[in-house]
Amino acid sequence: MAGKLIVFEGVEGCGKTTQMQLCSQWLESLGVSLIVTREPGGTELGCDLRRLLLEKSANKPVGEVTELLLYAADRAQHIEQELKPNLAIGKFILCDRYTDSTIAYQGYGRGLSISIINQLNYIATGGLESDLTIWLDVDPEEGLARKCQGEAALDRIEQETIAFHRLVQQGYSELAKFYNSRIVRVDGSLSQEVVQNNIQQILSDRFFS
Ligand code: T5A
């Protein structure tokens, strides 16, 4: 079978990491060869960029356009080093965030031009789109409450205002309406087990029927 790029998207704390882990175990049990990766931080260079992007430091402010360009740089490196080579050898790729994150966060959240973001996404990806994007739809308040219950301190973007996170959520909602074949909404507020069952059903229908 040809390689497939499957992306998980959503607001902070929507459950991507949890669901990708369950999904990779399920796919491996079916004998599917896969990798799990993320943006930002899917390469060594990307890990450095992730740290610069997510560390909150009063001495190192990150401008909005700088932020946009750093996410694009991370993506360009990720595509060349990880995504293209693994798709070429037929692997399934489970990727935590991709181009829609930039539209939702930098476009809707920061208010930067969607048309410029689309151009930058195209430059970074060479036009490589996901075969399927699972949008885990959770209210931003609920997602942030989940993060606050964890032990890790909130990162620079998680510390943004609730108004910012609501704009990001609006972005995902509009993207899912516009790209209604590529992006599939999954109710992320349900239990982890039910969410995983729903994801497995979607993947089965799309790739294994
Ligand atoms: N970003 C990224 C941009 O601004 N532009 C871009 O172009 C890109 C690519 C990356 C940051 O960068 C921004 C967006 C982000 O701010 P990240 O990698 O998404 O950050 O950060 P993570 O901490 O890995 O992910 P999240 O914060 O979004 O959390 P997850 O992975 O969605 O959630 P998860 O699975 O870790 O779960 C969070 C908590 O909820 C519980 C879990 O046990 C955990 O405690 N949980 C549930 N609780 C109840 N019910 C469920 N169904 C649950 N599922 C999980």
Residues whose N, C-alpha, C, O or C-beta is under 5 A from the ligand:
A	BS01	T5A	V11 E12 G13 C14 G15 K16 T17 T18 Q19 E39 P40 Y71 R97 Y98 S101 T102 Y105 R146 K147 G150 I157 E158 G188 S189 L190 S191 Q192
